[in-house]
Amino acid sequence: MGNNNNIMLTLLIFRLVVMGRKYAVLINGADESRYHDNIEAIYDTLLDLGFSKDGVHILDRPSGRSYPIRAHPTKTGVKSIFSRLEKEIGKDDTLVVHIDDHGELTRVDHEGRDEGVVGVVLNRSRQSVREEYLTEIELDRMLSGVHAGLTVVTTDICYGGRLARRVGHGRCVGISAGGLDEIPRTLNGMSFSSYFYSAFSSTELMQDGVVNLKVAFQHASRRYKNDDALWLCNPPDPIPTPQIFSQMDPSRLTI
């Protein structure tokens, strides 16, 4: 039985890594250096992991960083990217979605009931630009139209556990830097999500030649909590606890 399980795991990883194409959507709605740095760090890591430049779609403002920008961080821009990916992505492909921004709690009428949700603040800058909110419900609807074999959504926003919980069903894994009501921290490219993606290139973490989602999540969680540079100034008590939501077994998945 053990050998059969190993064979099935190897076949699943082969399908996800070798046969499928890799896509990514990186969203930053806030014009702040710490978020631009984080997007750049994750972008560079994804390229190292085999993602093509054409397959990575970044929504951000010009900031002098090295990454190419496909669209401005507006709700229209986000919808446009996902509408395009609905037509491109197939069941053997992998989609990574990362959101760096401010998250704020709001209330909406959802299916006839008043519900508290987290909204991603888009289009926030020092200039007088109209802000928009992309709620966890709206993001979940957009993702439902993309039929990838595996979708991984990560976020470092405040209250991001709510967003991760919302999208973490079916073939989608939701991962956040903190719980439902916690305030994570990002600093100069140092964040839970940047640690999560960099874990996939670590030879020390590999099992059968790959790093699975469970191992990457556990490694990033430890590194995040033990990073003195992140928590040196006014550390919260307790430090936010990263969350993973999935109906699949993360130990059998990889990007």
QUIVENFEN-V200099 format. One record per residue. SS is DSSP state (H for helix, E for strand, C for the rest). PHI is phi in degrees with one decimal (NA if undefined). Layout:
((SS,PHI) (SS,PHI))
//
This chain:
((C,NA) (H,-62.1) (H,-65.3) (H,-63.1) (H,-63.8) (H,-64.4) (H,-65.4) (H,-62.9) (H,-64.1) (H,-63.0) (H,-64.8) (H,-64.4) (H,-64.7) (H,-60.0) (H,-62.9) (H,-73.8) (H,-90.5) (H,-95.4) (H,-77.4) (C,-84.9) (C,-86.4) (E,-117.1) (E,-125.7) (E,-148.4) (E,-126.2) (E,-113.7) (E,-120.5) (E,-132.0) (C,-95.8) (E,-116.2) (C,-86.1) (C,-132.6) (H,-57.1) (H,-61.8) (H,-78.6) (H,-60.1) (H,-61.0) (H,-67.9) (H,-60.6) (H,-63.6) (H,-62.3) (H,-70.2) (H,-58.9) (H,-61.2) (H,-65.5) (H,-62.5) (H,-62.1) (H,-64.1) (C,-88.0) (C,103.6) (C,-72.6) (C,-85.6) (H,-60.1) (H,-69.0) (H,-90.2) (E,-106.3) (E,-108.5) (E,-111.7) (E,-109.8) (C,-165.3) (C,-99.8) (C,-58.3) (C,-141.0) (C,83.8) (C,-80.5) (C,-80.9) (C,-82.0) (C,-79.6) (C,-105.5) (C,-89.0) (E,-158.6) (C,-74.8) (C,-79.7) (C,-119.5) (H,-62.6) (H,-62.4) (H,-64.0) (H,-64.1) (H,-61.1) (H,-63.3) (H,-63.0) (H,-69.0) (H,-63.4) (H,-68.0) (H,-69.3) (H,-55.6) (H,-85.3) (H,-96.6) (C,-86.7) (C,-114.6) (C,-70.5) (C,-97.5) (C,-94.5) (E,-116.5) (E,-121.5) (E,-110.1) (E,-124.3) (E,-125.7) (E,-125.0) (E,-116.9) (C,173.9) (E,-96.3) (E,-114.0) (E,-131.9) (E,-77.6) (E,-147.4) (E,-122.4) (E,-136.9) (E,-89.9) (E,-119.9) (C,52.9) (C,84.2) (E,-132.5) (E,-76.0) (E,-135.2) (E,-84.8) (E,-136.5) (E,-98.3) (E,-115.1) (E,-81.1) (E,-82.3) (E,-100.9) (C,66.2) (E,-90.7) (C,-151.2) (C,-74.5) (C,-80.9) (C,-82.8) (C,-106.8) (C,-67.5) (C,-81.0) (E,-129.6) (E,-121.4) (E,-106.2) (E,-80.5) (H,-58.7) (H,-67.0) (H,-65.9) (H,-63.3) (H,-61.1) (H,-65.1) (H,-63.2) (H,-66.8) (H,-64.2) (C,-88.0) (C,-102.6) (C,-103.7) (C,-79.4) (C,-65.9) (E,-148.3) (E,-119.9) (E,-118.5) (E,-111.6) (E,-120.9) (E,-154.1) (C,-112.6) (C,-75.9) (C,-64.2) (C,62.2) (H,-65.1) (H,-59.7) (H,-67.7) (H,-66.0) (H,-61.2) (H,-63.5) (H,-64.7) (H,-90.0) (C,-79.5) (C,-147.5) (C,62.1) (C,-93.1) (E,-112.8) (E,-108.0) (E,-104.3) (E,-133.1) (E,-132.3) (C,-78.8) (C,-154.0) (C,-78.2) (C,-61.8) (C,-125.5) (C,-103.1) (C,-113.3) (C,-71.0) (C,-138.2) (C,-130.0) (E,-152.0) (C,49.3) (C,82.2) (E,-96.4) (C,-162.9) (H,-58.4) (H,-66.5) (H,-64.9) (H,-68.5) (H,-62.2) (H,-70.4) (H,-66.4) (H,-62.4) (H,-70.1) (H,-100.7) (C,-81.6) (H,-67.3) (H,-68.4) (H,-95.7) (C,-71.4) (E,-128.4) (C,55.7) (C,87.1) (E,-137.9) (C,-108.5) (C,-87.9) (H,-61.7) (H,-63.3) (H,-64.4) (H,-62.2) (H,-64.0) (H,-64.7) (H,-63.3) (H,-63.9) (H,-62.5) (H,-64.5) (H,-63.4) (H,-62.9) (H,-68.8) (C,-97.6) (C,-83.5) (H,-61.5) (H,-63.6) (H,-74.0) (H,-110.7) (C,-63.5) (C,-100.5) (C,48.3) (C,-65.9) (C,-72.2) (C,-131.0) (C,-85.0) (C,-65.2) (C,-53.4) (C,-106.3) (C,-57.6) (E,-127.1) (E,-132.5) (E,-124.1) (C,-160.5) (C,-91.4) (C,-104.7) (C,-88.0) (H,-59.7) (H,-72.6) (H,-108.9) (C,-128.9) (C,-153.1) (C,-105.6))
//
